[in-house]
Amino acid sequence: MTDILSDRDLDLIFREARSYNRWQDKPVSDVTLQALYDLMRWGPTSANCSPARFVFLTSEAAKERVKPFLMEANVPKVMGAPVVAVVAHDDKFYDRIPELFPHNPGAREWFSEDEALAQETAFRNGTLQGAYLIIAARALGLDCGPMSGFDNAGVDREFFPDGQFKSNFLCAIGYGSEELLFPRSPRLAFDEACTVL
């Protein structure tokens, strides 16, 4: 493929995108959430294992369920957002490998027979998919407020009581408000973060 995104597109997804703390009073439809998932699911994962699982909290009642587990500073960020995604991963993702990795269905045993590898793979690739969710949301004109300030064990008890899914981070999704938007923080330069050998 030789096409590249325009500078405007790159600004939208990366250079001018921000992490928001407050939200406009503008809903995000279920159709938009489906489009968001249908875009992000194409990001690569190890052996196409696709361990991420998402719970989209859209109602006031659903957000009230997560509220007791939030750091105080994150309560307004979550409760004011049109949508809050619980980004989680499936510890038994490997049961879907014969379907998702059909040219080597035996790859299931790579993980089912090695619990440590399975947990490491689920966490790493679920985190990648959470990042794809953010990029896809921005590409669709949405804003995000990812956060890790919450009680994972409490969220898991509330939303995943059978213990198979594990929460990783939360991501508020909607249309950001500039209220309480901090000045943009610096990033490391290439020479500070990268080595070319």
ABEGO torsion letter per residue (X at the ends): XABBBBAAAAAAAAAABBBBABBBBBBBBAAAAAAAAAAAAABBBBGGAGABBBBBBABAAAAAAAAAABBAAAAAAAAABABBBBBBBBAAAAAAAAAABAABAAAAAAAAABAAAAAAAAAAAAAAAAAAAAAAAAAAGBBBBBBABBBAAAAAAAABAAGABBBABBBBBEBBBABGBBBBBBBBBAAAABBBX
